[in-house]
Amino acid sequence: MEKMKKILFITGSINQTTQMHQIANALPEFDCWFSQLFTDNKPLNYILNNTPLFNGTVLSRKFRLKSERYLNQHGLQIDFGAKKNQYDLVVYCTDMIIPKRMRQCKTIWVQEGMVDRYTTWSKIVKTLRLPSTFCGNTSLNGAANICDVYCAASEGYKQHFTSKGTHLSKIVVTGMPNYDDQQQHLNNDFPHHNYVMVATTDMRETFRIENRAAFIKKAVKIAGGRQLLFKLHPNENFTRAEKEIRKYAPASALVYKQGNTAHMIANCCELITQYSTVVYTGIALGKKVHSWFDVNELMQLAPVQNGGTSAKTIAALCRRYLNHKGGKKSFDPQSAMHRLMIGESELELNGELIVNW
């Protein structure tokens, strides 16, 4: 009897963790395990364990505990640091930190959200071949060309990752779990409607500069007297953020620290963001959006809307790669994706697409 193959899913934020969970759910015939993002770099691990320098990142203990709490609640197997097993496949949510020992496995990278703006410093880090983490943001996520297969949210992102260094032949457009079926959020029970929504970010918590007072004042100007609703980033200093809102926004402004952000966006009339993936929810739902990114560029990058099938598509690629008899170099992601799409289109019943996973 053939031994069950093992897959390790790398987690990070709750968004990353839930996406990995969805993919694993579509691979019931494999032995699936989960680990928070980790590094084998001893100096970096010392900094992580003894200083607050990375407290705002998914490498921190705070994020690990939150992710593992979710995994335990769903009865999922945890192997932090990949110490319990040898794996046949590792599915990553970032290619910015991949220990050398893990590169011997088959690897697939899955896009989990928007990547940060590519700056002059990002270019310097890449040109000098410094660790991608030196950027202090996600601008080089998806650009390392380390993984064997890259699953992108859209054709726009496929071109973006190619322009930043990942080989075009490795990248397939699968859509992005959690952002591929935004129409579902229109049916919700959030009590407020027709407000101008402001989705903040955790820039200051991740050591980036932000003039929050100026941002709030601009949001007030855009609202022009309409009801304002602020949804705070889950990684923010809530006390500080709410104090600033109360100081610079009208007293009637609503402030939410928790809740379903997508439902709030579905009920708003206009969405104001900074550097946040939730802007794609607004775009998919036809809202007028504001962003610190170029909105026209975001329209090109927006994740494909495929009715929530991205996780199953990614799982199907994982399955094909695991069952591939040859080595890494002989696996062709483009051909695998093409065969997958042809296989789907041939199975139709009563006008509905039936997918044979």
N, C-alpha and C positions, 0 to 999 in steps of 0.2 A: 504493500500500500504506500502510495506516494505521500511524503511528509507535507503537511500543510505549510504553505509559504507564509512568511511573516512580513508585515508592512509596518513601518513606523511613521506616524504622522506628527510633524512638528507644529506645536501650537504657540500662541503668543497672547494677543489680546482676545477678549471674548469673541469678537467678530472672526478672528482667525481660527479660534478653537471651534466655534459652531460650524464654520465652513468645512473644516477637516472632519468633523463628526458626520456631516451630511455625506461626504465622499465615502467614508468608512462604512456607513450604513448600506451603501450600494455595493459593497464587496463582502458579503456574508460568508463566502467560501474561503476567505483568507483569515489568518490570525493577526488581528489589528491591534496595535499598541500606540500609545501617545506619549510624547515628551514635550515639555516646554522648551523653547529655544535654549540651547546651551553652547558653551565653548570649551575646548580643551586647553585653551591658552592660559597657563598658570598665572602670569602677571595680571591678565584681565580678570580672571576669577578672584584673585586676591582683592582687586579694586572693587569688584562686585560685592564681595562679602564683608569688606571692611570700611567702605566709604559710601556716601550718598550720591556719588557722581552719576550713576546710571539708574537712580530711583524712578525717573520718569519714563524709562524704557521697558520693553517686554522682557529684558534680561533680569529685571529686578525681582526680588522675592515677592513683592506685592502682586505682580502680575502672575507669577507662577502659582501662588496660593489661590488666586481667583480662578485661574484656568483649571487647576487640579480639583478645586471644589466642584466645578461644573462636571468634570470628567467622572468624579466619584458619584455625583448625583445621578449620572446616567449609566453607572455600572461599567465604565470603560477601563481598560487595562493601562496602567501607567508604568513607564520605564524611563524615568528622568535620566538623561545623560546616556541613554542606550547602553546600559551596563548589564542588563539581564539576558539579552538575546543577540543573536546575529540576524541581520535583516536582509531580505531579498530586494526590498524596495523601500526608499525613504521619500516621503512627500513633504516638501518644504513650502513654507509661506514666505520665506526670504532666502535669497542666495548671498546675503551680505556676511553671514557667519555660517560656514560649513566646515566642521572639523575634517582634517585630512583623512582620518580613518573611516569617515562616513562616505567619502567619495569613491570608495571601492564598490559600494552598493549601486544598484540602479537608482536613479534619482529623477524626480519630477517636481517642478516648481509650479505653484499655483498662485496667481495674482489674488490678493485679498482686499485691495482697495486702491485708492489714488496714491501715486508716488509724489513726493515733494518736488518742489521746483528745482530744476537742474541749474546750478549757479556756477560762477567762476571757481569757487572753492571746490565744488564737485568735480569740475574738469581738472583741477590741479591734483586732487586726490587720485583720480583715475589715471591721469598722465604719468604720475610718479609711482603708480601701482602701490599706493598705500592701502591699508585695510579700509574697506568701504565704510566701516563704522566711524572713521575719522571725519566723515561729513557731518555727523551729528544729526542726521535725518535720513529719510528713506529715498533720497533722490537717485541713488544708485541701486536700489532694489530692482532686480530683474535684468541687471546690466552686467553681471559677472561672467556669464557664459559658462558657468561651472556645471549646472545640472544638464541632464541628458535631454529632457523635454521641458518646454515652458508653455504653460497654459495661460493665455492672455484673455482679457475681458472683451476686447474688440479689435477690429482691424487697425484702428487708430493707435491703440497701445502696442499692437504687434510691430507697427512701423517705428514707434517710439523706442521700444526695447532694442530693435535692430540698430537704430541710429546711435544708441549708447553702447553697443558692443556685443550683444548677444546675437549669435548666428541666426539668420532668417530661417534656415532649414530646421531649426530646433523649435520654433515658435508656432503654436497652433491656436486658433481662436475657439475657445470653448464656452465663453461667457464666464461670469463670476458669481458663484453662489452667494446668496444674501442680497444681490443687486440685479438679479436677472428676471424678476417677476414683480415689478413695482406696482402694477395695477391692482394686485391683491390688497394693497394697503388702503384703497379707496373705501373699502367696507370696514369701518371701524367704529368704536364707541367713544372716541375722544370727544369731550363735551364742548370744545370751543371750535369756532369756524371763522373764516374770512379775516384773519389777522396777518400781520407781517411777522414772519418768524425769523429769528436770529439764532443760528447754530454756531456756537463758539468752538475754539480749539484749545489744545493744551500746549501752546507754543512756549509759554513761560515755564511750564513744568518740564519741558524737554530742552531747556536752556537756549531758547531762541528769543529774540527781542520782539516785543509787541507793545504798542501804545493802545492799551485797552480803552482808555478814556476817549481817545479820538475815534476808535471803532464804534463805540456805543453812540457817540454824538452823530456819526455818519448814519448809523442805523435809524436814529430818531429823525434825521432829516429825510431819509428815504421814506419812512413811514408817513410823514406829513400829517400827523394827527390821528392816523389809524391805530387800532389796537396793536401793541407790540407783545410778542411772546419770545422769551429767551429760553433756549434749551442748552444747558451747560454740558461741556464735554465731561464724560465720566472720570477722566484723569485729572480734572481741574481742582484747584483749591476753591471749594464751593463758598466758603465764608468770604474770602477776598472778592471772588467774582460777583457774588450777590451784593456786597457792599458797594462795589463800583456801579452796578446797574442802578441801585437805589439812589446813587448820587447824581448820575448823569441822564437817566431815563425818566419818563413820567412815572408818577406814583402808581398809575394804573397798569404798568407793565407786568406781565405774568412771567414768573421765573420757575422753570422746572429743572430739577437736578436728576430726576429719573423719569422713566416712562418710555413708551415706544416712539422713537424719533420719527420713524417713517409715517406713523399715523398722524403725528403733528404736522408733518410736511404735507401729507395728503389733504389736510383741512385748511391749510394756509392759502392766502391769495398771492403771496410773494415771499421768496426765500433769500435771506442774506447769509452768506457763509464767508469763512476765511480760507483756510486750507483744509477742507473736509470732504471726505468721500460722499457724504450725504447730499452734496450738490447734485449727484447723479440721480438720486431719487426725485429731486425737484425737476430735473430735465426730463426724465422718463414720464413724469406725470404732467408735463406741459406747463409747469409753473414759470413765472418770470424769476430768474435767479441772478444773484450777484455773487461774485467770488473774487478773491485776490489772484486767481488764475484768469487767463483770458477766456471769456465765456464761449467765444466761437471755437477756440481750441478744445474746450471741454465737450462741446457738442460732437466733435470728431472722435474724441476719446471715450465717450459714454459707453458703458457696458451694453452688449446686445441683450435684448429682451426676448427670451426664448421660453417663457412660461415656467421658469423654475427648473429647467432640465440640465443646468450646467454641472451640478454635482454628479449626476449620472453619466454625463459625457466624459467628465474627468475620470470617473471610476472605470468607465469602459476602456479608456486609454491606459490606465494603470493595469487593468486585466490583460490587455493585449501585450503590454511591455513585459509583464511578469511571465506570460506564457510564450513569449518570444524565445526561440531556442538558441539564437545566436548571441553574440556579445553586444556590448553597448554600441559600437560603431556600426554594426549591421542593422540596427533598428532605425527605421525611417518614420519619424512622427507624422510627416505630411501624408505619406502613403497610408499609415494607420488611421489617420483622421478621415482620409478620403474613403477608405473601405468602410469605416464606421458609418459615415453619412450615407453611402450607397446602400448599406445594409438596412438602415432605418427607412429610407424612402421606398424600399421594396415591400415593406410590411404595412399595408394600409387596410383598414377594416371599417366599413360604414363611414368613410370619409374622415376618420380619425387616425392620427399617426400612432401606431403601436410599435414600441421600441423593444427589440429583443436583446436584453442585456445578458 
